[in-house]
Amino acid sequence: MSFGDGVMQQMLGDEAYGELYEVRQGRAPLTAALADMVAAKMLEWAVGRGATHFCHWFMPLNGLTSEKHDAFIGRSDGKPILEFSGKNLLKGESDASSFPSGGLRAMFEARGYTAWDCTSPAYVWEGSLYIPTVFCSYNGEALDQKTPLLRSMRALDAAGTRFLRAMGDKSAGGVYPNVGAEQEYFLVDVNRYNARADLKLTGKTLIGKLPPKGQELADHYYGTLKKRVSDFMRDLDAELWRLGVYAKTRHNEAAPAQHELAPLYSPANIAADHNYLTMTVMKRIAQNHGLVCLLHEKPFSGVNGSGKHNNWSLSTDTGVNLLEPGKDVKNNLMFLLTLTAAVSAVDKHTGLLRMAVANAGNDCRLGAGEAPPAIISIYIGDELAGILEEIRSGNGKAARTKSLNLGVAALPEMAVDNSDRNRTSPLAFTGNKFEFRMVGAGAALGSANTVLNSIAAAELDEYAAALEKDNSKEAVYALIREKLNAHGRVLFNGNSYSDEWKQEAKRRGLPDLSGTAEAVEVLRDNAATEVLVRMGTYSQAEIDSRYQIMTDTYVQTVKIEAATLVDILRRQIAPAAVKHLGKLTEIYNSAVATKLILNLNAIRNDIGELTDNLSVLAREATALNALLVELKSKKSAAFVRDAILPAMAVARRAADNLERIIPKDKYPMPSYEDILYF
């Protein structure tokens, strides 16, 4: 169901496909005649697969995807005909003022455009032809995730090609980023989901005590799949494969009811499209199995959250991975220099990388003992660290490459990778790629990869300028030494969860942007964002708009959570607690009056706990409501961080204490135990 390269070549013919290929490589303009030809063949193909409509599918700045469906229908001599032109394919129109624009569009300035991204394949799904597009304002500002991503890829291609030429590679015609996103998610029963207002309205639980058993025994990770989950995964893979999304890996994750899917790698913009499509299909297939797919970064407090590990590498159009160490690492100058460029790029722009993954959900996950901390560092493993240190100082001792002999003749001897996996590292080198582990499960891939591409492009361009003067082996080693001396502080192979690392990172001068309120402020630092403007990824106006949108989204997200919590506390938890308090008081008074043999101390203790926690709950619900009124005028991320979130935490503790006392059959909503062990 995907209008991919093979289908296009077959339907367009070699000559027209060759023209389109040149357009996709940025080497030729897209003519009206070629657009009409592609549209005609796309119509024929899509109708043959049951499509009756088409839509321009784009990624506005609300974190979702958008689509408006038009039928393949026109009129000729008063009769209906199938119709889809090159004009329909190339451009669409949408109300730009109805999407977040951060001030780029006023309410009365409604016009916005979608434009075909011919580098990403269209597909047919549920009777419509989906055409991947970009979304821009009437004045040409990017109002989406895709446009800056494509710009960053263009910058990386230009800088990467210049870098290759400076290193003496004359064969490669371009450089592009490959991305594979490991998608974590939870599956919960739809009936229990529907019985939780917090899950329905916010995607996460706002109250709930932990069950007696969690993930302490590590029995869920890679465990045997439940049949209901296995059936879901089978149908999910089948649907994704039909749509051209090559889901590769599926397994249980660490937490109960948590799972993971990983696809094959794709160029970054296609990976971004496919990840959005994956999340959409996940939710749809879950419905078919009486399940709900949760993509929030932290749907259950005290339980592992969900990320989207963004595996990023650089490839040439000749198929060479620039981050492949090869067998002779010490003499692979292209790899060592590319690796060093990544290190220096990250050290210069840690703030941008932290900003790129910031949202309210991720604040609940990062640094929580199951995800990387907010302090950005790079793990490269002992062997590579030793090689770089040897180049830098001449005194390094690289760990020897080894193999594993398991002591059983029938078992194979296994070569060991040149780096271990450090699950605590925000950015880990894992063999031939960097794994950026900070991206949240529900986030788009666009922002993180736009920043990665842009800072890598800037660094490779700088390296190329130096190498164009002298690309001898001695000059390459000198450049590596210079950059490592200046930026090696970001390298850390230890436990990034430890308190010792926080102190060490502070000593090294690495920033600790612990939450979204701090991270978005990077966008107001012109020195930090200069690289994005210089590489042509964003205009200054677009950067300013992103600051406004990210701040508004953060504030509104937490406001909805707080308002939902107040509603649950007042309308569900408090009435259930009062009812149980009345029942206990009645039992206590009756026992005293009739001298029944009961454990009056235990009953009295429960009455005391109920009374105390009800008082706290009522007080905090009132206080939280007052803070929400105050937030209407302040609209401040700092106010949310410093006032709203602490008040929610206090109210939650009271509610969770009440859940421990109220009988299970009298509690007004499904518990963690009910949801996680369905």
C-alpha positions in Angstrom: 0.0 0.0 0.0 3.1 2.3 -0.3 3.9 4.3 -3.4 7.6 3.6 -2.9 10.5 3.6 -5.3 9.8 0.2 -6.8 6.2 1.1 -7.6 7.1 4.5 -8.9 9.8 3.2 -11.2 7.4 0.5 -12.6 4.5 2.9 -13.2 6.4 6.0 -14.3 9.0 4.3 -16.5 12.7 4.8 -16.4 12.8 8.2 -18.0 10.2 9.9 -15.8 11.4 8.1 -12.7 14.9 9.3 -13.5 13.6 12.9 -13.7 11.8 12.6 -10.4 14.9 11.1 -8.8 16.9 14.2 -9.8 14.2 16.3 -8.2 14.3 14.3 -5.0 18.1 14.8 -4.9 17.7 18.5 -5.2 19.4 18.6 -8.6 16.4 19.7 -10.8 13.1 21.6 -10.4 9.8 19.8 -10.3 8.0 20.7 -13.6 4.2 20.9 -14.0 4.4 18.3 -16.7 6.2 15.8 -14.4 3.8 16.6 -11.5 0.8 15.8 -13.8 2.4 12.5 -14.9 3.1 11.4 -11.3 -0.4 12.5 -10.2 -2.0 10.5 -13.0 -0.1 7.3 -12.1 -0.6 7.9 -8.4 -4.4 8.1 -9.0 -4.4 4.9 -11.1 -2.4 3.1 -8.4 -4.4 4.4 -5.5 -7.9 3.7 -7.0 -6.7 0.2 -7.7 -6.1 -0.2 -4.0 -9.6 1.0 -3.0 -8.8 4.7 -2.5 -11.7 7.2 -3.1 -10.1 10.2 -1.5 -6.7 11.9 -1.1 -5.2 14.1 1.7 -2.2 16.2 2.3 -0.8 14.7 5.5 1.4 17.1 7.6 2.9 17.6 11.0 1.7 20.9 12.6 3.3 22.2 15.8 0.7 20.7 18.1 2.6 17.4 18.3 0.0 15.5 16.1 -0.6 14.9 12.4 -3.3 16.6 10.4 -5.2 15.6 7.3 -8.2 16.9 5.2 -9.7 14.4 2.8 -10.9 15.3 -0.7 -12.6 12.9 -3.1 -11.1 12.0 -6.5 -14.1 13.5 -8.1 -14.8 16.2 -10.6 -17.4 17.0 -13.3 -17.2 16.9 -17.0 -20.3 17.6 -19.2 -22.4 17.3 -16.0 -21.1 13.9 -15.2 -18.8 12.8 -12.4 -15.3 11.8 -13.3 -12.2 10.6 -11.4 -9.8 13.6 -11.1 -6.4 14.2 -9.5 -4.0 16.6 -11.1 -0.4 17.7 -10.6 -1.8 20.8 -8.9 -3.7 18.7 -6.4 -0.5 16.7 -5.7 1.8 19.7 -5.3 -0.2 22.1 -3.2 -3.0 22.2 -0.7 -4.4 24.9 1.5 -5.3 24.9 5.2 -6.4 27.4 7.8 -3.0 28.3 9.3 -4.5 30.4 12.2 -6.2 27.3 13.6 -2.9 25.6 14.3 -0.2 26.7 16.7 2.0 29.4 15.1 3.7 31.2 18.0 2.7 34.5 16.6 3.7 33.8 13.0 0.0 33.9 12.0 -2.7 36.2 13.5 -6.3 34.9 13.8 -7.4 37.0 10.8 -4.5 35.7 8.7 -5.8 32.3 7.9 -4.1 31.2 4.8 -1.5 28.4 5.0 -0.1 25.9 2.4 0.8 22.3 2.3 3.4 21.2 -0.3 4.3 17.7 -1.4 7.5 16.1 0.1 8.4 14.0 -2.9 11.2 12.3 -0.9 8.8 10.5 1.3 6.5 7.8 -0.1 2.7 8.3 -0.3 0.5 5.4 0.9 -3.1 4.2 0.8 -4.8 3.6 4.2 -8.5 3.1 4.9 -9.7 4.4 1.5 -7.5 7.5 1.2 -4.3 8.3 -0.5 -2.0 10.0 2.1 0.5 12.4 0.6 3.3 13.5 3.0 3.7 17.2 2.9 5.2 20.2 4.6 3.1 23.0 6.1 4.0 26.7 5.8 2.4 30.1 6.3 1.3 32.5 3.6 4.7 34.3 4.1 6.7 31.0 3.8 7.5 30.4 7.5 7.6 26.8 8.6 4.6 25.9 10.7 5.5 22.2 11.0 8.1 19.7 12.1 8.9 18.5 8.6 10.2 21.7 6.9 13.1 22.4 9.4 14.0 18.7 9.3 14.3 18.8 5.5 16.3 22.0 5.8 18.7 20.4 8.3 19.2 17.4 6.0 20.0 19.7 3.2 22.6 21.5 5.4 24.1 18.2 6.5 24.3 17.0 2.9 26.2 20.1 1.8 28.5 20.1 4.8 29.0 16.3 4.8 29.9 16.3 1.1 32.4 19.1 1.6 33.9 17.2 4.5 34.3 14.1 2.3 35.9 16.0 -0.5 38.3 17.6 2.0 39.2 14.1 3.2 39.9 13.0 -0.4 36.7 11.1 -1.1 35.7 11.9 -4.6 33.1 9.1 -5.2 30.3 10.0 -2.8 27.7 12.4 -4.1 25.9 13.2 -0.8 25.5 12.5 2.9 22.3 11.9 4.7 21.2 10.9 8.3 19.7 7.4 8.9 17.3 7.0 11.8 15.7 4.1 13.6 13.4 4.8 16.4 12.7 2.2 19.1 9.1 2.9 20.2 8.1 2.1 23.7 4.4 2.0 24.7 1.9 0.6 27.2 -1.2 -1.5 26.4 -4.1 -1.4 28.8 -7.7 -2.8 28.7 -10.2 -0.3 27.2 -12.8 -0.8 29.9 -10.3 0.1 32.7 -9.0 3.0 30.6 -12.5 4.3 30.2 -13.0 4.1 34.0 -10.1 6.5 34.6 -10.8 10.2 33.7 -7.1 11.0 34.2 -6.0 8.5 31.5 -8.7 9.6 29.1 -8.0 13.4 29.5 -4.3 13.5 30.0 -2.8 10.2 28.9 -1.4 9.5 32.4 -2.6 8.5 35.8 -2.6 11.5 38.2 -3.2 9.4 41.3 -2.6 5.7 42.2 -0.7 3.7 44.7 1.8 1.1 43.5 0.7 -2.5 43.6 2.5 -5.0 45.9 4.4 -6.4 42.8 5.9 -4.1 40.3 9.0 -4.8 38.1 11.3 -5.8 40.9 11.7 -9.4 39.7 12.6 -8.3 36.1 10.1 -11.0 34.9 8.3 -8.9 32.3 11.3 -7.7 30.3 11.7 -10.0 27.2 9.2 -12.3 28.9 6.7 -14.5 27.1 4.1 -12.5 25.4 0.5 -12.7 26.6 -1.7 -14.0 23.8 -3.8 -10.9 23.7 -0.6 -8.8 23.3 0.9 -11.2 20.8 -2.3 -11.0 18.6 -2.1 -7.2 18.7 1.6 -7.3 17.7 1.0 -9.7 14.9 -1.8 -7.5 13.4 0.3 -4.4 14.0 3.3 -5.7 12.1 1.0 -6.9 9.2 -0.6 -3.4 8.9 2.7 -1.6 9.1 4.3 -3.8 6.5 1.4 -3.2 4.1 2.1 0.6 4.6 5.8 0.3 3.9 6.9 0.6 7.6 9.3 -2.2 8.2 8.7 -3.1 11.8 11.6 -5.4 12.8 11.6 -6.1 16.6 8.9 -6.6 19.2 9.1 -7.6 22.8 8.0 -6.9 26.4 9.7 -3.9 28.0 10.7 -3.5 31.7 7.4 -2.5 33.2 4.2 -4.6 33.4 2.0 -3.9 30.4 4.9 -2.1 28.6 6.2 -3.2 25.2 8.6 -2.0 22.4 8.7 -2.0 18.6 11.7 -1.1 16.5 11.8 -0.6 12.7 14.5 -0.9 10.1 16.5 2.3 9.5 15.3 5.0 7.0 16.5 8.4 6.0 15.5 10.8 8.8 12.5 12.5 7.1 11.0 9.1 6.2 11.7 7.8 9.6 9.8 10.7 11.1 6.8 10.1 8.8 6.9 6.4 9.6 7.1 6.9 13.3 4.0 9.1 13.3 2.3 6.5 11.2 3.4 3.8 13.6 1.9 5.6 16.5 -1.4 6.2 14.7 -1.6 2.5 13.6 -0.8 1.3 17.1 -3.7 3.1 18.5 -6.1 1.9 15.8 -5.0 -1.8 16.0 -5.2 -1.7 19.8 -8.9 -0.7 19.5 -9.5 -3.9 17.5 -8.3 -5.9 20.4 -10.2 -4.1 23.2 -7.0 -2.3 24.2 -5.7 1.2 24.4 -2.2 2.1 23.4 -0.6 4.7 25.8 2.2 6.8 24.4 2.7 9.1 27.3 6.2 9.3 28.7 5.2 8.4 32.2 1.6 7.0 32.4 2.2 5.4 35.8 4.2 7.0 38.6 6.7 4.7 40.2 6.8 2.5 37.1 9.2 2.7 34.1 8.3 5.4 31.7 8.4 5.1 27.9 11.0 6.7 25.5 11.7 6.6 21.8 15.4 5.8 21.5 16.5 7.7 18.4 19.4 5.8 16.7 21.2 8.2 14.4 23.9 7.6 11.9 25.5 9.3 8.8 25.6 7.5 5.5 26.9 8.4 2.0 24.9 7.9 -1.1 27.4 5.1 -2.0 26.4 3.1 1.1 29.2 4.0 3.5 28.3 4.5 7.2 30.7 7.3 8.4 30.2 6.0 12.0 31.3 2.5 11.2 34.6 1.9 13.1 35.8 -0.9 10.8 38.4 -3.5 11.8 41.3 -1.2 12.1 39.8 1.6 14.2 43.0 3.4 15.1 43.8 4.0 11.4 40.2 4.7 10.2 40.7 8.5 10.1 37.3 9.1 8.5 35.5 7.4 11.4 37.7 8.9 14.1 37.2 12.4 12.7 33.4 11.9 12.3 33.2 10.6 15.8 35.2 13.6 17.1 32.9 15.9 15.2 29.9 14.4 16.9 31.6 14.9 20.3 32.5 18.5 19.7 29.0 19.3 18.2 27.2 17.8 21.2 29.4 19.6 23.7 28.9 23.0 22.0 25.1 22.5 21.8 24.0 20.5 24.8 21.3 23.1 25.5 19.7 22.8 22.1 19.6 19.0 22.4 18.0 19.2 25.8 15.5 21.7 24.5 14.7 19.4 21.5 13.3 16.7 23.8 11.6 18.9 26.4 7.9 18.5 27.2 5.8 18.0 30.3 5.6 14.2 30.0 9.4 13.8 29.5 10.0 15.9 32.7 8.4 13.0 34.6 10.7 10.5 32.9 14.2 11.9 32.5 16.5 11.1 35.4 13.9 8.9 37.1 16.1 5.9 37.4 14.9 4.3 34.1 15.8 7.1 31.7 18.9 9.3 31.0 19.3 12.3 33.2 18.8 15.9 32.0 22.6 16.4 31.9 23.8 15.5 28.4 26.9 13.4 28.0 28.3 10.9 25.5 29.2 7.3 26.1 31.7 5.8 23.7 33.0 2.7 25.5 36.4 1.9 26.9 38.0 0.9 23.6 37.2 4.0 21.7 37.9 6.2 24.7 41.3 4.7 25.0 42.0 5.2 21.3 40.9 8.9 21.4 42.9 9.4 24.6 46.0 7.9 22.9 45.6 10.3 20.0 45.0 13.2 22.4 47.8 12.7 24.8 49.8 9.7 23.6 49.2 7.9 26.8 45.9 6.2 26.2 45.3 2.5 26.7 42.5 1.1 24.7 40.6 -1.9 26.0 41.5 -4.9 23.9 38.9 -6.3 21.5 38.0 -9.7 22.9 35.8 -12.7 22.2 33.6 -14.6 24.6 34.2 -18.4 25.1 31.3 -19.7 27.1 33.0 -23.0 28.0 30.7 -25.3 26.1 32.1 -26.7 22.9 28.7 -26.7 21.2 28.2 -23.0 21.7 29.8 -20.5 19.3 32.6 -18.2 20.3 31.3 -14.6 20.0 33.1 -11.5 19.1 32.5 -8.7 21.5 31.5 -5.2 20.3 33.9 -2.3 20.7 31.5 -0.7 23.2 29.1 -2.0 25.9 25.6 -0.6 26.2 25.3 2.2 28.8 21.6 2.5 29.5 22.2 5.5 31.7 23.8 7.7 29.0 21.7 10.3 27.1 23.8 9.8 24.0 25.5 6.5 23.6 27.7 5.3 20.7 26.4 1.7 20.1 28.7 0.2 17.5 28.0 2.2 14.3 25.5 4.9 15.4 24.5 7.2 18.2 21.5 6.3 20.4 19.8 9.5 21.6 17.8 8.0 24.5 16.2 11.2 25.7 13.4 11.5 23.1 10.0 10.8 24.7 7.6 8.1 23.6 4.9 10.4 22.4 7.1 13.0 20.8 7.7 13.6 17.1 11.2 12.7 15.8 11.5 16.0 13.9 12.8 18.3 16.6 15.5 16.0 18.0 16.8 15.0 14.5 16.6 18.6 13.2 19.0 19.7 16.0 21.3 16.6 15.6 21.6 17.2 11.8 22.1 21.0 12.2 24.9 20.8 14.8 26.6 18.0 12.9 26.4 20.0 9.7 28.0 23.0 11.4 30.8 21.0 12.9 31.6 19.0 9.7 31.6 22.3 7.8 34.2 23.7 10.2 36.3 20.5 10.0 36.2 20.7 6.2 37.5 24.2 6.2 40.5 23.1 8.3 41.1 20.0 6.2 41.0 21.9 2.9 44.2 23.5 4.0 45.9 20.3 5.1 44.4 16.8 5.2 47.5 14.8 6.0 47.4 12.1 8.7 49.3 14.4 11.0 46.9 17.3 10.4 43.9 15.0 11.1 45.4 13.8 14.4 46.1 17.4 15.3 42.5 18.4 14.6 41.3 15.5 16.7 43.6 16.5 19.6 42.5 20.1 19.4 38.8 19.3 19.5 39.1 16.7 22.2 41.0 19.1 24.4 38.3 21.7 23.9 35.2 19.5 24.1 36.2 16.1 25.7 34.4 17.1 28.9 31.1 15.8 27.5 32.6 12.2 27.3 31.5 10.0 30.3 31.5 6.2 30.4 30.2 5.8 34.0 26.9 5.7 35.7 25.0 8.8 34.7 22.3 8.1 37.3 24.8 8.6 40.2 25.0 11.7 42.5 28.7 11.6 41.9 28.2 12.3 38.2 26.0 15.3 38.9 28.8 16.8 41.0 31.4 15.9 38.4 29.2 17.3 35.5 28.9 20.5 37.5 32.6 20.7 37.9 33.1 20.2 34.2 30.6 23.0 33.5 28.0 20.9 31.8 24.5 22.4 32.1 21.7 20.7 34.1 18.4 21.8 32.5 16.3 19.6 34.7 12.9 20.5 33.2 11.0 22.1 30.3 10.7 25.4 32.1 14.5 25.7 32.0 15.1 24.0 28.7 12.9 26.2 26.6 14.8 29.3 27.7 17.6 28.1 25.4 15.5 29.3 22.5 15.8 32.9 23.9 19.6 32.7 23.9 20.8 34.0 20.5 24.3 32.6 21.1 22.8 29.1 21.5 20.4 29.3 18.5 22.8 31.0 16.2 23.8 27.7 14.7 20.2 26.9 13.6 20.0 30.2 11.8 23.4 29.9 10.3 22.7 26.4 8.9 19.4 27.6 7.4 17.3 25.3 9.6 15.2 28.1 11.2 14.7 31.8 10.8 14.9 33.9 13.9 11.1 34.4 13.7 10.6 30.7 13.6 12.8 30.2 16.6 10.8 32.8 18.5 7.6 31.1 17.5 8.9 27.7 18.8 9.7 29.3 22.2 6.1 30.6 22.5 4.5 27.3 21.3 6.7 25.1 23.6 5.9 27.4 26.6 2.2 27.5 25.9 2.0 23.8 25.3 3.8 23.1 28.6 1.6 25.4 30.6 -1.6 24.2 29.0 -0.7 20.5 29.4 0.0 20.9 33.2 -3.1 23.1 33.6 -5.3 20.3 32.1 -3.6 17.8 34.4 -4.2 20.0 37.5 -7.8 20.7 36.6 -8.5 17.0 36.0 -6.9 16.1 39.3 -9.0 18.7 41.2 -12.1 17.2 39.5 -11.2 13.6 40.4 -10.3 14.5 44.0 -13.6 16.4 44.6 -16.0 14.2 42.7 -14.6 10.7 43.1 -12.0 10.3 45.8 -13.4 12.6 48.5 -17.0 11.2 48.3 -15.6 7.6 48.5 -13.5 8.5 51.5 -16.3 10.3 53.3 -18.6 7.3 52.7 -16.0 4.9 54.1 -15.3 7.2 57.0 -19.0 7.2 57.9 -19.1 3.4 57.7 -16.1 3.0 60.0 -17.4 5.6 62.4 -20.7 3.7 62.5 -18.9 0.4 63.2 -16.7 2.0 65.9 -19.6 3.6 67.7 -21.7 0.4 67.5 -18.9 -1.6 68.8 -18.3 0.7 71.8 -22.1 0.9 72.6 -22.6 -2.9 72.4 -19.2 -3.8 73.7 -18.4 -6.0 70.7 -15.0 -7.6 70.6 -13.3 -5.7 67.8 -9.9 -4.2 67.3 -11.0 -0.7 68.1 -7.4 0.6 67.9 -7.1 -0.5 64.3 -10.5 1.1 63.4 -9.6 4.2 65.3 -6.3 4.5 63.4 -8.1 4.1 60.1 -10.5 6.8 61.1 -7.6 9.1 62.0 -5.8 8.4 58.7 -9.0 9.0 56.7 -9.7 12.2 58.5 -6.2 13.6 58.2 -5.8 12.7 54.5 -9.3 14.0 53.7 -8.4 17.3 55.3 -5.1 17.5 53.3 -7.0 16.5 50.1 -9.7 19.1 50.6 -7.2 21.8 51.4 -4.9 21.0 48.5 -7.8 20.7 46.0 -8.9 24.2 47.0 -5.4 25.6 46.9 -4.8 24.0 43.5 -8.0 25.5 42.1 -6.8 28.9 43.3 -3.4 28.4 41.6 -5.2 27.5 38.4 -7.1 30.8 38.6 -3.8 32.6 39.1 -2.2 30.8 36.2 -4.7 32.4 33.8 -3.0 35.7 34.3 0.6 34.5 34.7 0.8 31.8 31.9 4.3 31.2 33.2 6.3 28.0 32.8 8.2 28.9 36.0 4.9 29.3 37.9 3.8 25.9 36.7 7.1 24.4 37.9 7.3 26.2 41.2 3.7 26.3 42.3 1.3 24.0 40.3 3.4 20.8 40.2 4.4 20.8 43.9 0.7 21.3 44.9 -0.3 18.4 42.6 2.3 16.2 44.3 1.0 17.0 47.8 -2.6 16.3 46.8 -1.6 13.1 45.1 0.1 11.8 48.3 -3.2 12.3 50.2 -5.2 10.6 47.5 -2.8 7.6 47.4 -2.9 7.3 51.2 -6.7 7.2 51.0 -6.6 4.4 48.4 -4.6 2.3 50.9 -7.6 2.5 53.3 -10.7 2.5 51.2 -11.9 -1.1 50.4 -11.1 -2.1 46.9 -14.7 -2.7 45.9 -15.6 0.8 47.2 -12.7 2.6 45.4 -14.2 4.7 42.5 -11.7 3.7 39.8 -9.5 0.8 38.7 -6.2 0.6 40.6 -2.7 0.2 39.2 -2.9 -3.5 39.9 -6.1 -3.7 37.8 -4.6 -1.7 34.9 -1.1 -3.1 34.7 -2.0 -6.8 35.2 -5.1 -7.0 32.9 
